[in-house]
């Protein structure tokens, strides 16, 4: 046991303190608090610990809304109020840009905020048959564990889905193969909610009857996935509305499959698209490449604003859906398949007016290296889900590419977690 005064939060949402010159990362502690802690892991240069008692609380400390907080690993920061969560994420971005990329933005953008509860429109729930108890648990994993949390509700899921957690447990328990349904994928669209059941063995007729009854009782669509994501298919009802979401400001409706990547927070996504459009400022006749374009989340609004847009994406399925979305929205956007992690597949960027990049956590290292210092996009908007790789790439764009980092800021895509979504704008 020890006592420490907490100085800040780290990227995982742990309180940071120093005791006799040694860094202590304390779960459940907030800046400016004095806490008693118990060490969980001791290393020569640091320790990982957890709070056992708060001796002097922060004014930003709040009572977690979810009764499963602290056990469920889905959220790490419900004990901090919204203002502190956002400030910590903004600081994480600023620190990464400076300490990793050695760059500072000319302007820090106002954080993008939205609903803190009921926001999660995509989720992968684990289903686990506990043989010793003869019960099924459906939910997220426990913190730092492969066990499934014993959840009866979830505050970050939309309310109609939260109340389904217990009925889902009872449903899987009633199937002939409760130990062979390892996950249930949740996907919420504008007009339908889909649950995708991963099935490791074929279902018998009684299983199918129970699934149909569950679908009709709870007004959700059931899909089955016998193998990989590409095998997911509608089961009941077969005439349910397609999954899609809207970006009303741009008159765009984007369709997707329940196993496709989409942003989990529809409200924040709409604000993020608005921010991106303001930064990249698409003009009629401009050629803009959208790299890692996915379903066309940014491509189609840019095209609606008049630009000539070409989207590049590594997934054949996502490119197919992006082309369908362009057609349904009456837009002539072009989409191409390319593995953007292979330098030879990166398109020629020398004649592009502007560039939008929205990579996965690995970032876009090869792409920023491929931009010539004396030609190419005069403006780049970079959407990131990892401040460290954004900072690394920003350092290259500024230090080698001759760009200015005009602005950067965060979007609170995942409230109550330490995940940092951000956006940056470069110009030369």
JOLIN-V673512 format. One record per backbone hydrogen bond with DSSP energy under -1.0 kcal/mol. CO is the residue of the C=O (numbers start at 1). NH is the residue of the N-H. E is the energy in kcal/mol with one decimal. If there is no record, write none. Layout:
co:CO nh:NH e:E
co:CO nh:NH e:E
This chain:
co:2 nh:37 e:-2.8
co:4 nh:35 e:-2.5
co:6 nh:32 e:-2.6
co:8 nh:16 e:-3.1
co:10 nh:13 e:-2.0
co:14 nh:10 e:-2.4
co:15 nh:26 e:-3.2
co:16 nh:7 e:-3.6
co:16 nh:8 e:-1.1
co:17 nh:24 e:-3.2
co:19 nh:22 e:-1.7
co:22 nh:19 e:-2.5
co:23 nh:47 e:-1.9
co:24 nh:17 e:-2.3
co:25 nh:49 e:-3.2
co:26 nh:15 e:-2.8
co:26 nh:29 e:-1.3
co:27 nh:51 e:-2.3
co:30 nh:33 e:-1.7
co:33 nh:6 e:-3.1
co:34 nh:55 e:-2.2
co:34 nh:56 e:-2.0
co:35 nh:4 e:-2.3
co:36 nh:52 e:-3.0
co:36 nh:53 e:-1.6
co:37 nh:2 e:-1.9
co:38 nh:50 e:-2.2
co:41 nh:48 e:-2.7
co:45 nh:23 e:-1.1
co:46 nh:43 e:-2.7
co:47 nh:25 e:-2.9
co:48 nh:40 e:-3.3
co:48 nh:41 e:-2.2
co:49 nh:27 e:-3.0
co:50 nh:38 e:-2.5
co:53 nh:36 e:-3.2
co:56 nh:34 e:-1.5
co:58 nh:61 e:-1.6
co:60 nh:81 e:-2.3
co:66 nh:69 e:-1.4
co:68 nh:71 e:-1.9
co:68 nh:72 e:-2.6
co:71 nh:143 e:-2.9
co:77 nh:80 e:-1.8
co:79 nh:62 e:-2.4
co:81 nh:85 e:-2.2
co:82 nh:86 e:-2.4
co:83 nh:87 e:-2.3
co:84 nh:88 e:-2.7
co:85 nh:89 e:-1.8
co:86 nh:90 e:-2.5
co:87 nh:91 e:-2.4
co:88 nh:92 e:-2.1
co:89 nh:93 e:-2.0
co:90 nh:94 e:-2.5
co:91 nh:95 e:-3.0
co:92 nh:96 e:-2.1
co:93 nh:97 e:-2.6
co:94 nh:98 e:-1.9
co:95 nh:99 e:-3.2
co:96 nh:100 e:-2.3
co:96 nh:101 e:-1.3
co:97 nh:103 e:-2.4
co:107 nh:408 e:-1.6
co:112 nh:412 e:-2.8
co:119 nh:121 e:-1.0
co:121 nh:188 e:-2.5
co:123 nh:186 e:-3.5
co:125 nh:184 e:-2.8
co:126 nh:139 e:-2.2
co:128 nh:137 e:-2.6
co:129 nh:131 e:-1.0
co:130 nh:134 e:-1.8
co:130 nh:135 e:-1.4
co:135 nh:130 e:-3.4
co:137 nh:128 e:-2.7
co:139 nh:126 e:-3.0
co:140 nh:149 e:-2.6
co:141 nh:73 e:-3.0
co:142 nh:145 e:-1.5
co:147 nh:142 e:-2.9
co:149 nh:151 e:-1.8
co:155 nh:118 e:-2.1
co:156 nh:120 e:-3.2
co:158 nh:161 e:-1.8
co:158 nh:162 e:-2.3
co:159 nh:163 e:-2.1
co:161 nh:164 e:-1.3
co:162 nh:165 e:-1.4
co:164 nh:168 e:-2.8
co:165 nh:169 e:-1.7
co:166 nh:170 e:-2.2
co:167 nh:171 e:-2.5
co:168 nh:172 e:-2.5
co:169 nh:173 e:-2.3
co:170 nh:174 e:-1.4
co:177 nh:180 e:-2.3
co:180 nh:200 e:-2.4
co:182 nh:127 e:-2.3
co:183 nh:198 e:-2.4
co:184 nh:125 e:-2.6
co:185 nh:196 e:-2.8
co:186 nh:123 e:-1.8
co:187 nh:194 e:-3.1
co:192 nh:189 e:-3.2
co:193 nh:221 e:-2.9
co:194 nh:187 e:-2.2
co:195 nh:223 e:-2.8
co:196 nh:185 e:-2.6
co:197 nh:225 e:-2.5
co:204 nh:208 e:-2.0
co:205 nh:209 e:-2.1
co:206 nh:210 e:-2.2
co:207 nh:211 e:-2.2
co:208 nh:212 e:-2.3
co:209 nh:213 e:-2.4
co:210 nh:214 e:-2.2
co:211 nh:215 e:-2.4
co:212 nh:216 e:-2.3
co:213 nh:217 e:-2.6
co:214 nh:218 e:-2.3
co:215 nh:220 e:-1.6
co:221 nh:195 e:-2.6
co:222 nh:235 e:-2.6
co:222 nh:236 e:-2.0
co:223 nh:197 e:-2.5
co:224 nh:233 e:-2.2
co:225 nh:199 e:-1.7
co:228 nh:231 e:-2.3
co:229 nh:232 e:-1.5
co:233 nh:224 e:-2.3
co:236 nh:222 e:-3.5
co:243 nh:256 e:-1.8
co:244 nh:190 e:-3.0
co:245 nh:254 e:-3.1
co:247 nh:250 e:-1.9
co:247 nh:252 e:-1.5
co:248 nh:251 e:-1.2
co:252 nh:247 e:-3.0
co:254 nh:245 e:-1.9
co:257 nh:260 e:-1.8
co:264 nh:121 e:-3.2
co:265 nh:269 e:-2.6
co:266 nh:270 e:-2.2
co:267 nh:271 e:-1.7
co:268 nh:272 e:-2.7
co:269 nh:273 e:-2.7
co:270 nh:274 e:-2.0
co:271 nh:275 e:-2.4
co:272 nh:276 e:-2.7
co:273 nh:277 e:-2.6
co:274 nh:278 e:-2.0
co:275 nh:279 e:-2.0
co:276 nh:280 e:-2.7
co:277 nh:281 e:-2.1
co:283 nh:286 e:-2.0
co:286 nh:308 e:-3.3
co:287 nh:353 e:-1.7
co:287 nh:354 e:-1.6
co:288 nh:310 e:-2.1
co:289 nh:356 e:-2.8
co:290 nh:312 e:-2.7
co:291 nh:358 e:-1.9
co:293 nh:296 e:-2.1
co:296 nh:300 e:-2.1
co:298 nh:302 e:-1.9
co:299 nh:303 e:-2.3
co:300 nh:304 e:-2.5
co:301 nh:305 e:-1.5
co:302 nh:307 e:-1.8
co:303 nh:306 e:-1.7
co:306 nh:285 e:-1.3
co:308 nh:288 e:-2.6
co:309 nh:334 e:-2.0
co:310 nh:290 e:-2.5
co:311 nh:336 e:-3.0
co:312 nh:292 e:-1.7
co:312 nh:293 e:-2.3
co:313 nh:338 e:-1.9
co:315 nh:319 e:-2.1
co:316 nh:320 e:-2.2
co:317 nh:321 e:-2.2
co:318 nh:322 e:-2.7
co:319 nh:323 e:-2.4
co:320 nh:324 e:-2.0
co:321 nh:325 e:-2.5
co:322 nh:326 e:-2.4
co:323 nh:327 e:-2.2
co:324 nh:328 e:-2.6
co:325 nh:329 e:-1.7
co:326 nh:331 e:-3.0
co:327 nh:330 e:-1.4
co:334 nh:311 e:-3.2
co:336 nh:313 e:-1.9
co:338 nh:340 e:-1.2
co:339 nh:342 e:-2.0
co:342 nh:345 e:-2.2
co:353 nh:378 e:-2.5
co:354 nh:289 e:-1.7
co:355 nh:381 e:-2.6
co:356 nh:291 e:-2.8
co:357 nh:383 e:-3.3
co:360 nh:363 e:-2.2
co:364 nh:368 e:-2.5
co:365 nh:369 e:-1.9
co:366 nh:370 e:-1.1
co:378 nh:428 e:-2.0
co:379 nh:355 e:-2.1
co:380 nh:426 e:-3.0
co:381 nh:357 e:-2.6
co:382 nh:424 e:-2.2
co:384 nh:422 e:-2.8
co:386 nh:390 e:-2.1
co:387 nh:391 e:-2.6
co:388 nh:392 e:-2.3
co:389 nh:393 e:-2.3
co:390 nh:394 e:-2.7
co:391 nh:395 e:-2.3
co:392 nh:396 e:-1.2
co:393 nh:397 e:-2.4
co:394 nh:398 e:-2.5
co:395 nh:399 e:-2.5
co:396 nh:400 e:-2.4
co:396 nh:401 e:-2.1
co:397 nh:403 e:-2.4
co:404 nh:406 e:-1.3
co:404 nh:427 e:-2.0
co:405 nh:106 e:-2.3
co:406 nh:107 e:-1.1
co:407 nh:425 e:-2.6
co:408 nh:109 e:-3.0
co:409 nh:423 e:-2.4
co:410 nh:112 e:-2.3
co:411 nh:413 e:-2.6
co:414 nh:417 e:-1.6
co:416 nh:76 e:-2.5
co:416 nh:77 e:-2.7
co:421 nh:411 e:-2.9
co:422 nh:384 e:-3.0
co:423 nh:409 e:-2.0
co:424 nh:382 e:-2.9
co:425 nh:406 e:-1.5
co:425 nh:407 e:-1.4
co:426 nh:380 e:-2.4
co:427 nh:404 e:-3.1
